[in-house]
Structure formats: structure tokens, C-alpha cells
């Protein structure tokens, strides 16, 4: 697929984007839909002055989720490194005892 121009709507405004694959297009469309859904959820549950307030809250929520995921992945990487060390120690021990 050659670069293609698509349009997504966020907060009742169209945004034109260039995507390079169908998978990328699908990802952007899903993301825009998710933002819209989160905005509707905030609008129905909280007082707000304008759509910028809703966008700010959605952005904050996604940033928090990103940081939590990032921290989880970093913790998993530490565990992987520790498991590699244990594996290397076991390999070394087995080699010495053979």
C-alpha cells in the first residue's frame, strides 16, 4: 500500500493523516474511536466547560495508562535479566559438575 490520506474525527473536528498501511489506518481509526468513547464517558460523568477539558482528561488518562504499562514492562525486563543470570549460573554449575 502506498501512503494514503485518511481523515478521522476527534471532538467534532476532522484531522487528516497520512498512513502507510491498512494496519496503520485501522490503528488510527480505532484510536480515534477510543478517544471519542472516552470523551463521551467523561462528558456524561463529569462537569466540563468545553471539549478541551474532555480532551485534557482523556489525554491524562492515556498518559497514566502508558506509564503504568511502561513500568510493568520495565519490571518484566528486570525479571528477564535476573532469570538469564540464574540460567547462566545453572549452566555454569552444570558444566563444572559434568
Gaussian input, Z-matrix of N, CA and C with variables (Angstrom, degrees):
# hf/3-21g

backbone

0 1
 N
 C     1     B1
 C     2     B2     1     A1
 N     3     B3     2     A2     1     D1
 C     4     B4     3     A3     2     D2
 C     5     B5     4     A4     3     D3
 N     6     B6     5     A5     4     D4
 C     7     B7     6     A6     5     D5
 C     8     B8     7     A7     6     D6
 N     9     B9     8     A8     7     D7
 C    10    B10     9     A9     8     D8
 C    11    B11    10    A10     9     D9
 N    12    B12    11    A11    10    D10
 C    13    B13    12    A12    11    D11
 C    14    B14    13    A13    12    D12
 N    15    B15    14    A14    13    D13
 C    16    B16    15    A15    14    D14
 C    17    B17    16    A16    15    D15
 N    18    B18    17    A17    16    D16
 C    19    B19    18    A18    17    D17
 C    20    B20    19    A19    18    D18
 N    21    B21    20    A20    19    D19
 C    22    B22    21    A21    20    D20
 C    23    B23    22    A22    21    D21
 N    24    B24    23    A23    22    D22
 C    25    B25    24    A24    23    D23
 C    26    B26    25    A25    24    D24
 N    27    B27    26    A26    25    D25
 C    28    B28    27    A27    26    D26
 C    29    B29    28    A28    27    D27
 N    30    B30    29    A29    28    D28
 C    31    B31    30    A30    29    D29
 C    32    B32    31    A31    30    D30
 N    33    B33    32    A32    31    D31
 C    34    B34    33    A33    32    D32
 C    35    B35    34    A34    33    D33
 N    36    B36    35    A35    34    D34
 C    37    B37    36    A36    35    D35
 C    38    B38    37    A37    36    D36
 N    39    B39    38    A38    37    D37
 C    40    B40    39    A39    38    D38
 C    41    B41    40    A40    39    D39
 N    42    B42    41    A41    40    D40
 C    43    B43    42    A42    41    D41
 C    44    B44    43    A43    42    D42
 N    45    B45    44    A44    43    D43
 C    46    B46    45    A45    44    D44
 C    47    B47    46    A46    45    D45
 N    48    B48    47    A47    46    D46
 C    49    B49    48    A48    47    D47
 C    50    B50    49    A49    48    D48
 N    51    B51    50    A50    49    D49
 C    52    B52    51    A51    50    D50
 C    53    B53    52    A52    51    D51
 N    54    B54    53    A53    52    D52
 C    55    B55    54    A54    53    D53
 C    56    B56    55    A55    54    D54
 N    57    B57    56    A56    55    D55
 C    58    B58    57    A57    56    D56
 C    59    B59    58    A58    57    D57
 N    60    B60    59    A59    58    D58
 C    61    B61    60    A60    59    D59
 C    62    B62    61    A61    60    D60
 N    63    B63    62    A62    61    D61
 C    64    B64    63    A63    62    D62
 C    65    B65    64    A64    63    D63
 N    66    B66    65    A65    64    D64
 C    67    B67    66    A66    65    D65
 C    68    B68    67    A67    66    D66
 N    69    B69    68    A68    67    D67
 C    70    B70    69    A69    68    D68
 C    71    B71    70    A70    69    D69
 N    72    B72    71    A71    70    D70
 C    73    B73    72    A72    71    D71
 C    74    B74    73    A73    72    D72
 N    75    B75    74    A74    73    D73
 C    76    B76    75    A75    74    D74
 C    77    B77    76    A76    75    D75
 N    78    B78    77    A77    76    D76
 C    79    B79    78    A78    77    D77
 C    80    B80    79    A79    78    D78
 N    81    B81    80    A80    79    D79
 C    82    B82    81    A81    80    D80
 C    83    B83    82    A82    81    D81
 N    84    B84    83    A83    82    D82
 C    85    B85    84    A84    83    D83
 C    86    B86    85    A85    84    D84
 N    87    B87    86    A86    85    D85
 C    88    B88    87    A87    86    D86
 C    89    B89    88    A88    87    D87
 N    90    B90    89    A89    88    D88
 C    91    B91    90    A90    89    D89
 C    92    B92    91    A91    90    D90
 N    93    B93    92    A92    91    D91
 C    94    B94    93    A93    92    D92
 C    95    B95    94    A94    93    D93
 N    96    B96    95    A95    94    D94
 C    97    B97    96    A96    95    D95
 C    98    B98    97    A97    96    D96
 N    99    B99    98    A98    97    D97
 C   100   B100    99    A99    98    D98
 C   101   B101   100   A100    99    D99
 N   102   B102   101   A101   100   D100
 C   103   B103   102   A102   101   D101
 C   104   B104   103   A103   102   D102
 N   105   B105   104   A104   103   D103
 C   106   B106   105   A105   104   D104
 C   107   B107   106   A106   105   D105
 N   108   B108   107   A107   106   D106
 C   109   B109   108   A108   107   D107
 C   110   B110   109   A109   108   D108
 N   111   B111   110   A110   109   D109
 C   112   B112   111   A111   110   D110
 C   113   B113   112   A112   111   D111
 N   114   B114   113   A113   112   D112
 C   115   B115   114   A114   113   D113
 C   116   B116   115   A115   114   D114
 N   117   B117   116   A116   115   D115
 C   118   B118   117   A117   116   D116
 C   119   B119   118   A118   117   D117
 N   120   B120   119   A119   118   D118
 C   121   B121   120   A120   119   D119
 C   122   B122   121   A121   120   D120
 N   123   B123   122   A122   121   D121
 C   124   B124   123   A123   122   D122
 C   125   B125   124   A124   123   D123
 N   126   B126   125   A125   124   D124
 C   127   B127   126   A126   125   D125
 C   128   B128   127   A127   126   D126
 N   129   B129   128   A128   127   D127
 C   130   B130   129   A129   128   D128
 C   131   B131   130   A130   129   D129
 N   132   B132   131   A131   130   D130
 C   133   B133   132   A132   131   D131
 C   134   B134   133   A133   132   D132
 N   135   B135   134   A134   133   D133
 C   136   B136   135   A135   134   D134
 C   137   B137   136   A136   135   D135
 N   138   B138   137   A137   136   D136
 C   139   B139   138   A138   137   D137
 C   140   B140   139   A139   138   D138
 N   141   B141   140   A140   139   D139
 C   142   B142   141   A141   140   D140
 C   143   B143   142   A142   141   D141
 N   144   B144   143   A143   142   D142
 C   145   B145   144   A144   143   D143
 C   146   B146   145   A145   144   D144
 N   147   B147   146   A146   145   D145
 C   148   B148   147   A147   146   D146
 C   149   B149   148   A148   147   D147
 N   150   B150   149   A149   148   D148
 C   151   B151   150   A150   149   D149
 C   152   B152   151   A151   150   D150
 N   153   B153   152   A152   151   D151
 C   154   B154   153   A153   152   D152
 C   155   B155   154   A154   153   D153
 N   156   B156   155   A155   154   D154
 C   157   B157   156   A156   155   D155
 C   158   B158   157   A157   156   D156
 N   159   B159   158   A158   157   D157
 C   160   B160   159   A159   158   D158
 C   161   B161   160   A160   159   D159
 N   162   B162   161   A161   160   D160
 C   163   B163   162   A162   161   D161
 C   164   B164   163   A163   162   D162
 N   165   B165   164   A164   163   D163
 C   166   B166   165   A165   164   D164
 C   167   B167   166   A166   165   D165
 N   168   B168   167   A167   166   D166
 C   169   B169   168   A168   167   D167
 C   170   B170   169   A169   168   D168
 N   171   B171   170   A170   169   D169
 C   172   B172   171   A171   170   D170
 C   173   B173   172   A172   171   D171
 N   174   B174   173   A173   172   D172
 C   175   B175   174   A174   173   D173
 C   176   B176   175   A175   174   D174
 N   177   B177   176   A176   175   D175
 C   178   B178   177   A177   176   D176
 C   179   B179   178   A178   177   D177
 N   180   B180   179   A179   178   D178
 C   181   B181   180   A180   179   D179
 C   182   B182   181   A181   180   D180
 N   183   B183   182   A182   181   D181
 C   184   B184   183   A183   182   D182
 C   185   B185   184   A184   183   D183
 N   186   B186   185   A185   184   D184
 C   187   B187   186   A186   185   D185
 C   188   B188   187   A187   186   D186
 N   189   B189   188   A188   187   D187
 C   190   B190   189   A189   188   D188
 C   191   B191   190   A190   189   D189
 N   192   B192   191   A191   190   D190
 C   193   B193   192   A192   191   D191
 C   194   B194   193   A193   192   D192
 N   195   B195   194   A194   193   D193
 C   196   B196   195   A195   194   D194
 C   197   B197   196   A196   195   D195
 N   198   B198   197   A197   196   D196
 C   199   B199   198   A198   197   D197
 C   200   B200   199   A199   198   D198
 N   201   B201   200   A200   199   D199
 C   202   B202   201   A201   200   D200
 C   203   B203   202   A202   201   D201
 N   204   B204   203   A203   202   D202
 C   205   B205   204   A204   203   D203
 C   206   B206   205   A205   204   D204
 N   207   B207   206   A206   205   D205
 C   208   B208   207   A207   206   D206
 C   209   B209   208   A208   207   D207
 N   210   B210   209   A209   208   D208
 C   211   B211   210   A210   209   D209
 C   212   B212   211   A211   210   D210
 N   213   B213   212   A212   211   D211
 C   214   B214   213   A213   212   D212
 C   215   B215   214   A214   213   D213
 N   216   B216   215   A215   214   D214
 C   217   B217   216   A216   215   D215
 C   218   B218   217   A217   216   D216
 N   219   B219   218   A218   217   D217
 C   220   B220   219   A219   218   D218
 C   221   B221   220   A220   219   D219
 N   222   B222   221   A221   220   D220
 C   223   B223   222   A222   221   D221
 C   224   B224   223   A223   222   D222
 N   225   B225   224   A224   223   D223
 C   226   B226   225   A225   224   D224
 C   227   B227   226   A226   225   D225
 N   228   B228   227   A227   226   D226
 C   229   B229   228   A228   227   D227
 C   230   B230   229   A229   228   D228
 N   231   B231   230   A230   229   D229
 C   232   B232   231   A231   230   D230
 C   233   B233   232   A232   231   D231
 N   234   B234   233   A233   232   D232
 C   235   B235   234   A234   233   D233
 C   236   B236   235   A235   234   D234
 N   237   B237   236   A236   235   D235
 C   238   B238   237   A237   236   D236
 C   239   B239   238   A238   237   D237
 N   240   B240   239   A239   238   D238
 C   241   B241   240   A240   239   D239
 C   242   B242   241   A241   240   D240
 N   243   B243   242   A242   241   D241
 C   244   B244   243   A243   242   D242
 C   245   B245   244   A244   243   D243
 N   246   B246   245   A245   244   D244
 C   247   B247   246   A246   245   D245
 C   248   B248   247   A247   246   D246
 N   249   B249   248   A248   247   D247
 C   250   B250   249   A249   248   D248
 C   251   B251   250   A250   249   D249
 N   252   B252   251   A251   250   D250
 C   253   B253   252   A252   251   D251
 C   254   B254   253   A253   252   D252
 N   255   B255   254   A254   253   D253
 C   256   B256   255   A255   254   D254
 C   257   B257   256   A256   255   D255
 N   258   B258   257   A257   256   D256
 C   259   B259   258   A258   257   D257
 C   260   B260   259   A259   258   D258
 N   261   B261   260   A260   259   D259
 C   262   B262   261   A261   260   D260
 C   263   B263   262   A262   261   D261
 N   264   B264   263   A263   262   D262
 C   265   B265   264   A264   263   D263
 C   266   B266   265   A265   264   D264
 N   267   B267   266   A266   265   D265
 C   268   B268   267   A267   266   D266
 C   269   B269   268   A268   267   D267
 N   270   B270   269   A269   268   D268
 C   271   B271   270   A270   269   D269
 C   272   B272   271   A271   270   D270
 N   273   B273   272   A272   271   D271
 C   274   B274   273   A273   272   D272
 C   275   B275   274   A274   273   D273
 N   276   B276   275   A275   274   D274
 C   277   B277   276   A276   275   D275
 C   278   B278   277   A277   276   D276
 N   279   B279   278   A278   277   D277
 C   280   B280   279   A279   278   D278
 C   281   B281   280   A280   279   D279
 N   282   B282   281   A281   280   D280
 C   283   B283   282   A282   281   D281
 C   284   B284   283   A283   282   D282
 N   285   B285   284   A284   283   D283
 C   286   B286   285   A285   284   D284
 C   287   B287   286   A286   285   D285
 N   288   B288   287   A287   286   D286
 C   289   B289   288   A288   287   D287
 C   290   B290   289   A289   288   D288
 N   291   B291   290   A290   289   D289
 C   292   B292   291   A291   290   D290
 C   293   B293   292   A292   291   D291

   B1=1.4522
   B2=1.5351
   B3=1.2857
   B4=1.4556
   B5=1.5224
   B6=1.3345
   B7=1.4621
   B8=1.5226
   B9=1.3274
   B10=1.4612
   B11=1.5209
   B12=1.2971
   B13=1.4556
   B14=1.5217
   B15=1.3375
   B16=1.4664
   B17=1.5170
   B18=1.3047
   B19=1.4497
   B20=1.5239
   B21=1.3315
   B22=1.4665
   B23=1.5213
   B24=1.3170
   B25=1.4637
   B26=1.5240
   B27=1.3343
   B28=1.4609
   B29=1.5284
   B30=1.3200
   B31=1.4713
   B32=1.5259
   B33=1.3160
   B34=1.4681
   B35=1.5280
   B36=1.3242
   B37=1.4598
   B38=1.5158
   B39=1.3226
   B40=1.4712
   B41=1.5269
   B42=1.3200
   B43=1.4582
   B44=1.5265
   B45=1.3118
   B46=1.4560
   B47=1.5213
   B48=1.3180
   B49=1.4542
   B50=1.5194
   B51=1.3102
   B52=1.4512
   B53=1.5200
   B54=1.3208
   B55=1.4647
   B56=1.5223
   B57=1.3244
   B58=1.4579
   B59=1.5184
   B60=1.3427
   B61=1.4676
   B62=1.5241
   B63=1.3155
   B64=1.4657
   B65=1.5249
   B66=1.3340
   B67=1.4603
   B68=1.5317
   B69=1.3323
   B70=1.4642
   B71=1.5271
   B72=1.3224
   B73=1.4692
   B74=1.5253
   B75=1.3182
   B76=1.4612
   B77=1.5303
   B78=1.3266
   B79=1.4674
   B80=1.5224
   B81=1.3292
   B82=1.4624
   B83=1.5250
   B84=1.3188
   B85=1.4682
   B86=1.5294
   B87=1.3320
   B88=1.4638
   B89=1.5246
   B90=1.3278
   B91=1.4596
   B92=1.5302
   B93=1.3262
   B94=1.4687
   B95=1.5270
   B96=1.3200
   B97=1.4701
   B98=1.5264
   B99=1.3173
   B100=1.4614
   B101=1.5265
   B102=1.3258
   B103=1.4658
   B104=1.5248
   B105=1.3254
   B106=1.4701
   B107=1.5290
   B108=1.3334
   B109=1.4628
   B110=1.5256
   B111=1.3288
   B112=1.4659
   B113=1.5285
   B114=1.3264
   B115=1.4615
   B116=1.5231
   B117=1.3301
   B118=1.4693
   B119=1.5181
   B120=1.3237
   B121=1.4568
   B122=1.5277
   B123=1.3270
   B124=1.4672
   B125=1.5250
   B126=1.3219
   B127=1.4655
   B128=1.5260
   B129=1.3378
   B130=1.4645
   B131=1.5262
   B132=1.3250
   B133=1.4635
   B134=1.5285
   B135=1.3272
   B136=1.4586
   B137=1.5275
   B138=1.3203
   B139=1.4637
   B140=1.5249
   B141=1.3138
   B142=1.4569
   B143=1.5148
   B144=1.3327
   B145=1.4630
   B146=1.5212
   B147=1.3175
   B148=1.4655
   B149=1.5260
   B150=1.3193
   B151=1.4630
   B152=1.5226
   B153=1.3148
   B154=1.4627
   B155=1.5306
   B156=1.3403
   B157=1.4604
   B158=1.5242
   B159=1.3209
   B160=1.4622
   B161=1.5246
   B162=1.3336
   B163=1.4605
   B164=1.5295
   B165=1.3190
   B166=1.4628
   B167=1.5230
   B168=1.3134
   B169=1.4591
   B170=1.5288
   B171=1.3134
   B172=1.4736
   B173=1.5260
   B174=1.3229
   B175=1.4565
   B176=1.5291
   B177=1.3187
   B178=1.4599
   B179=1.5301
   B180=1.3211
   B181=1.4662
   B182=1.5310
   B183=1.3151
   B184=1.4633
   B185=1.5260
   B186=1.3225
   B187=1.4633
   B188=1.5301
   B189=1.3234
   B190=1.4581
   B191=1.5288
   B192=1.3242
   B193=1.4634
   B194=1.5324
   B195=1.3322
   B196=1.4571
   B197=1.5264
   B198=1.3278
   B199=1.4647
   B200=1.5231
   B201=1.3152
   B202=1.4654
   B203=1.5234
   B204=1.3149
   B205=1.4637
   B206=1.5253
   B207=1.3363
   B208=1.4644
   B209=1.5276
   B210=1.3274
   B211=1.4641
   B212=1.5247
   B213=1.3267
   B214=1.4631
   B215=1.5191
   B216=1.3287
   B217=1.4607
   B218=1.5178
   B219=1.3258
   B220=1.4612
   B221=1.5201
   B222=1.3196
   B223=1.4640
   B224=1.5181
   B225=1.3231
   B226=1.4555
   B227=1.5241
   B228=1.3331
   B229=1.4652
   B230=1.5227
   B231=1.3306
   B232=1.4591
   B233=1.5186
   B234=1.3216
   B235=1.4648
   B236=1.5261
   B237=1.3377
   B238=1.4674
   B239=1.5246
   B240=1.3248
   B241=1.4646
   B242=1.5245
   B243=1.3288
   B244=1.4567
   B245=1.5287
   B246=1.3322
   B247=1.4605
   B248=1.5293
   B249=1.3218
   B250=1.4682
   B251=1.5202
   B252=1.3276
   B253=1.4634
   B254=1.5249
   B255=1.3288
   B256=1.4634
   B257=1.5231
   B258=1.3183
   B259=1.4621
   B260=1.5216
   B261=1.3379
   B262=1.4639
   B263=1.5244
   B264=1.3311
   B265=1.4592
   B266=1.5242
   B267=1.3199
   B268=1.4695
   B269=1.5241
   B270=1.3305
   B271=1.4614
   B272=1.5296
   B273=1.3270
   B274=1.4650
   B275=1.5232
   B276=1.3259
   B277=1.4685
   B278=1.5146
   B279=1.3253
   B280=1.4659
   B281=1.5214
   B282=1.3170
   B283=1.4572
   B284=1.5175
   B285=1.3268
   B286=1.4566
   B287=1.5196
   B288=1.3196
   B289=1.4501
   B290=1.5165
   B291=1.3003
   B292=1.4706
   B293=1.5029
   A1=108.54
   A2=115.11
   A3=121.08
   A4=108.83
   A5=117.36
   A6=119.85
   A7=110.07
   A8=114.25
   A9=120.51
   A10=108.74
   A11=116.53
   A12=122.81
   A13=108.19
   A14=116.08
   A15=120.72
   A16=107.93
   A17=115.48
   A18=121.03
   A19=108.26
   A20=115.41
   A21=120.50
   A22=107.47
   A23=115.91
   A24=120.60
   A25=108.18
   A26=114.65
   A27=121.24
   A28=106.75
   A29=115.47
   A30=122.01
   A31=110.74
   A32=114.65
   A33=123.33
   A34=113.52
   A35=117.09
   A36=121.55
   A37=109.68
   A38=116.34
   A39=118.50
   A40=110.68
   A41=115.18
   A42=121.73
   A43=107.77
   A44=115.00
   A45=120.77
   A46=108.92
   A47=115.14
   A48=121.85
   A49=109.80
   A50=116.06
   A51=120.87
   A52=108.26
   A53=115.76
   A54=121.20
   A55=108.63
   A56=114.97
   A57=118.46
   A58=113.82
   A59=116.82
   A60=118.99
   A61=109.78
   A62=114.74
   A63=119.48
   A64=110.48
   A65=116.79
   A66=120.28
   A67=110.57
   A68=115.79
   A69=119.92
   A70=110.40
   A71=116.90
   A72=120.54
   A73=110.06
   A74=116.31
   A75=120.61
   A76=110.67
   A77=116.40
   A78=120.59
   A79=110.59
   A80=117.54
   A81=120.27
   A82=111.49
   A83=116.96
   A84=119.73
   A85=111.12
   A86=116.61
   A87=120.24
   A88=110.73
   A89=116.67
   A90=120.73
   A91=110.76
   A92=117.02
   A93=120.74
   A94=110.48
   A95=116.20
   A96=120.32
   A97=110.35
   A98=116.61
   A99=120.94
   A100=111.17
   A101=117.31
   A102=121.12
   A103=109.52
   A104=116.64
   A105=120.23
   A106=111.38
   A107=116.79
   A108=120.41
   A109=111.19
   A110=116.42
   A111=120.29
   A112=110.26
   A113=116.68
   A114=120.08
   A115=110.76
   A116=117.05
   A117=120.41
   A118=110.48
   A119=116.66
   A120=120.75
   A121=110.80
   A122=116.88
   A123=119.86
   A124=110.87
   A125=117.95
   A126=121.30
   A127=111.24
   A128=116.31
   A129=118.64
   A130=112.68
   A131=117.44
   A132=120.07
   A133=115.13
   A134=117.68
   A135=120.18
   A136=110.80
   A137=114.56
   A138=119.67
   A139=108.38
   A140=116.35
   A141=120.63
   A142=109.31
   A143=115.89
   A144=120.40
   A145=111.20
   A146=115.59
   A147=118.91
   A148=109.64
   A149=115.53
   A150=120.62
   A151=112.06
   A152=116.82
   A153=119.15
   A154=110.17
   A155=117.37
   A156=120.35
   A157=110.27
   A158=116.44
   A159=120.50
   A160=111.15
   A161=116.55
   A162=120.13
   A163=111.16
   A164=116.76
   A165=120.24
   A166=110.65
   A167=117.90
   A168=121.26
   A169=111.34
   A170=116.59
   A171=120.10
   A172=109.14
   A173=116.88
   A174=120.99
   A175=110.79
   A176=116.65
   A177=121.01
   A178=110.57
   A179=116.52
   A180=120.29
   A181=110.62
   A182=117.57
   A183=120.35
   A184=110.98
   A185=117.75
   A186=120.64
   A187=110.58
   A188=117.28
   A189=121.43
   A190=109.97
   A191=117.19
   A192=120.73
   A193=110.39
   A194=116.90
   A195=120.97
   A196=110.40
   A197=116.79
   A198=120.32
   A199=111.73
   A200=117.34
   A201=120.19
   A202=110.35
   A203=116.67
   A204=121.05
   A205=110.55
   A206=116.18
   A207=120.96
   A208=110.75
   A209=116.94
   A210=121.18
   A211=111.24
   A212=116.69
   A213=120.66
   A214=110.68
   A215=116.62
   A216=120.14
   A217=111.40
   A218=117.72
   A219=120.05
   A220=110.05
   A221=116.69
   A222=120.53
   A223=110.84
   A224=116.97
   A225=120.73
   A226=110.83
   A227=117.01
   A228=120.15
   A229=110.78
   A230=117.56
   A231=121.04
   A232=109.50
   A233=116.75
   A234=121.20
   A235=109.91
   A236=117.54
   A237=120.56
   A238=110.89
   A239=116.77
   A240=120.78
   A241=110.82
   A242=116.78
   A243=120.17
   A244=110.69
   A245=117.04
   A246=120.34
   A247=110.84
   A248=117.27
   A249=120.15
   A250=110.67
   A251=116.74
   A252=120.81
   A253=110.70
   A254=116.35
   A255=120.42
   A256=109.77
   A257=116.84
   A258=121.17
   A259=110.97
   A260=116.53
   A261=120.58
   A262=111.38
   A263=116.70
   A264=120.23
   A265=111.32
   A266=116.47
   A267=120.01
   A268=110.97
   A269=116.26
   A270=119.81
   A271=110.36
   A272=115.43
   A273=120.54
   A274=110.70
   A275=116.32
   A276=121.22
   A277=111.04
   A278=117.01
   A279=120.25
   A280=111.67
   A281=116.79
   A282=120.78
   A283=110.86
   A284=117.06
   A285=121.69
   A286=111.50
   A287=116.92
   A288=121.60
   A289=113.45
   A290=118.26
   A291=120.89
   A292=111.97
   D1=131.05
   D2=175.16
   D3=-80.75
   D4=159.29
   D5=178.06
   D6=-50.29
   D7=135.33
   D8=-176.52
   D9=-130.98
   D10=142.03
   D11=177.75
   D12=-90.18
   D13=127.40
   D14=176.26
   D15=-125.05
   D16=167.69
   D17=177.86
   D18=-130.33
   D19=132.61
   D20=173.78
   D21=-122.97
   D22=154.38
   D23=-178.69
   D24=-112.79
   D25=125.96
   D26=176.34
   D27=-133.17
   D28=127.16
   D29=-179.37
   D30=54.65
   D31=43.30
   D32=176.96
   D33=64.43
   D34=20.25
   D35=176.64
   D36=-122.49
   D37=136.39
   D38=177.15
   D39=-82.16
   D40=140.89
   D41=176.16
   D42=-128.07
   D43=125.86
   D44=-179.35
   D45=-93.63
   D46=133.83
   D47=-178.08
   D48=-133.40
   D49=151.10
   D50=173.76
   D51=-103.93
   D52=126.87
   D53=179.08
   D54=-120.29
   D55=155.22
   D56=-176.35
   D57=-110.46
   D58=-2.47
   D59=178.61
   D60=-154.66
   D61=164.16
   D62=177.41
   D63=-66.07
   D64=-34.93
   D65=178.88
   D66=-64.96
   D67=-41.09
   D68=178.48
   D69=-65.50
   D70=-40.22
   D71=177.27
   D72=-60.89
   D73=-46.20
   D74=-179.68
   D75=-61.42
   D76=-40.07
   D77=179.50
   D78=-63.44
   D79=-45.80
   D80=179.57
   D81=-64.34
   D82=-40.49
   D83=179.57
   D84=-65.52
   D85=-41.98
   D86=177.52
   D87=-63.83
   D88=-41.14
   D89=179.86
   D90=-63.59
   D91=-44.24
   D92=178.88
   D93=-62.34
   D94=-40.92
   D95=178.82
   D96=-64.83
   D97=-40.70
   D98=178.70
   D99=-63.61
   D100=-41.92
   D101=177.20
   D102=-60.67
   D103=-45.96
   D104=179.17
   D105=-60.29
   D106=-42.99
   D107=179.98
   D108=-63.92
   D109=-42.24
   D110=179.30
   D111=-65.29
   D112=-39.89
   D113=178.23
   D114=-61.57
   D115=-43.70
   D116=178.66
   D117=-62.29
   D118=-39.89
   D119=179.33
   D120=-63.21
   D121=-47.00
   D122=177.24
   D123=-63.29
   D124=-40.27
   D125=-178.44
   D126=-62.06
   D127=-36.19
   D128=-177.78
   D129=-82.48
   D130=-16.21
   D131=-175.87
   D132=-110.18
   D133=-16.84
   D134=-174.67
   D135=-135.34
   D136=154.21
   D137=175.13
   D138=-78.45
   D139=142.93
   D140=179.03
   D141=-150.23
   D142=155.06
   D143=179.48
   D144=-89.09
   D145=-44.06
   D146=-179.53
   D147=-151.74
   D148=178.80
   D149=-175.83
   D150=-65.05
   D151=-24.79
   D152=178.32
   D153=-62.71
   D154=-37.43
   D155=176.15
   D156=-60.16
   D157=-43.71
   D158=179.56
   D159=-65.33
   D160=-43.59
   D161=178.84
   D162=-62.35
   D163=-38.87
   D164=178.70
   D165=-63.50
   D166=-43.00
   D167=-179.84
   D168=-67.50
   D169=-40.79
   D170=177.36
   D171=-63.39
   D172=-44.26
   D173=178.81
   D174=-60.11
   D175=-43.67
   D176=178.68
   D177=-61.86
   D178=-44.15
   D179=179.87
   D180=-61.10
   D181=-45.36
   D182=179.50
   D183=-65.36
   D184=-37.55
   D185=179.10
   D186=-64.65
   D187=-41.82
   D188=178.00
   D189=-63.77
   D190=-44.53
   D191=178.82
   D192=-62.33
   D193=-40.21
   D194=178.37
   D195=-61.91
   D196=-47.13
   D197=-178.95
   D198=-63.84
   D199=-39.27
   D200=177.29
   D201=-62.74
   D202=-45.28
   D203=178.54
   D204=-63.50
   D205=-43.09
   D206=178.76
   D207=-59.60
   D208=-45.16
   D209=178.79
   D210=-63.57
   D211=-40.37
   D212=177.98
   D213=-62.73
   D214=-44.94
   D215=179.96
   D216=-65.28
   D217=-38.41
   D218=177.93
   D219=-64.87
   D220=-39.67
   D221=176.73
   D222=-62.57
   D223=-39.71
   D224=178.07
   D225=-66.14
   D226=-37.34
   D227=178.34
   D228=-65.16
   D229=-38.58
   D230=177.19
   D231=-63.06
   D232=-43.82
   D233=179.32
   D234=-62.97
   D235=-42.42
   D236=178.20
   D237=-59.28
   D238=-44.15
   D239=179.54
   D240=-63.30
   D241=-41.18
   D242=178.69
   D243=-65.28
   D244=-39.63
   D245=178.18
   D246=-66.06
   D247=-37.08
   D248=176.39
   D249=-62.87
   D250=-40.97
   D251=178.03
   D252=-61.90
   D253=-45.66
   D254=178.74
   D255=-61.86
   D256=-43.76
   D257=178.93
   D258=-60.27
   D259=-43.79
   D260=178.41
   D261=-63.62
   D262=-41.37
   D263=177.40
   D264=-62.97
   D265=-41.99
   D266=178.05
   D267=-64.73
   D268=-44.17
   D269=178.12
   D270=-59.55
   D271=-45.72
   D272=-179.92
   D273=-61.74
   D274=-43.54
   D275=179.99
   D276=-64.48
   D277=-43.44
   D278=179.30
   D279=-66.08
   D280=-36.28
   D281=179.55
   D282=-67.28
   D283=-40.07
   D284=179.38
   D285=-67.76
   D286=-35.51
   D287=-176.19
   D288=-86.87
   D289=-1.39
   D290=-179.27
   D291=-83.87

